[in-house]
Amino acid sequence: MLINEDYLKKEHLMGMEIVREMTPEEKELEKKKLELATLEAKLAQRELELVTFQAELNAFRNRYLQALGGLYAELDAILADLANIQALKKPAGHQAWKKAEQARARAEESARSAKEIKGQSRNFKPSEKLKKLYREIAKSFHPDLAGNEGERAQFQQLMAEANQAYKNGDERLLEKLFIQGEHCPESVTGVGTGVDLVRVIRKIASIEKRLGEIASEMDLLKSSSLYQLNLKYEEMKKKGINLLEEMAGYLNRQITEACIRLNRAKKN
């Protein structure tokens, strides 16, 4: 029986798995996707570090105001009364009247701050679950990962709510936001390797820009007087000294001295 060679060749080819070599564009797309995945994880971690730092600094501000706010308000009120008495002894238009006005405004601001802080949390200690939830949301729904302006607006709103939920330590709300985000519709324009490559490159550029912004925000927070005071507080705490208590003692002494000056001014 004769065997048809063309038939054998055809059968052989049918049994082979044809592997198409990737185009240069496809290779670049895969490379950029790996780069994007690394940056997404880095961005989520940096966003977590920033929001944690902000919450910790705000918690210290709360402790500071709870420990000293009332004393500052008391001292400023006494100094405002003293400035008013001194102004009454001067003619209209005298510089003492302007000082009295400034002292009263300062006293009112101190009183508002002292009242505002009552009942607020003194500490911020996020759980590992809270951190993990936040990272997952940031990795999946960061505005810089959006495919279009409509989705970006959705992600911005979601991340704003996630930031607040994280600062409040609200795990249930973060879980809810994550589920809500998973149902956000993603509409993309165009298909194909070239379009995907451009989209990935733009996402990478957006993430790198945001990472720079986060670094600047962190630097700005670390240059604040509140952060420097927090550093001093932690340094002295290691030595067994409570800086806020020390400051409270100093303020009490100032209050006593201011009261003496006020009483003298009232008598003269």
Secondary structure, DSSP 8 states (H G I E B T S, - for coil): ----HHHHHHHHHHHS-------HHHHHHHHHHHHHHHHHHHHHHHHHHHHHHHHHHHHHHHHHHHHHHHHHHHHHHHHHHHHHHHHHTS-TT-HHHHHHHHHHHHHHHHHHHHHHTTT--S-----HHHHHHHHHHHHHH-GGG-SSHHHHHHHHHHHHHHHHHHHTT-HHHHHHHHHHHHT--------SHHHHHHHHHHHHHHHHHHHHHHHHHHHHHHTSHHHHHHHHHHHHHHTT--HHHHHHHHHHHHHHHHHHHHHHHHH-
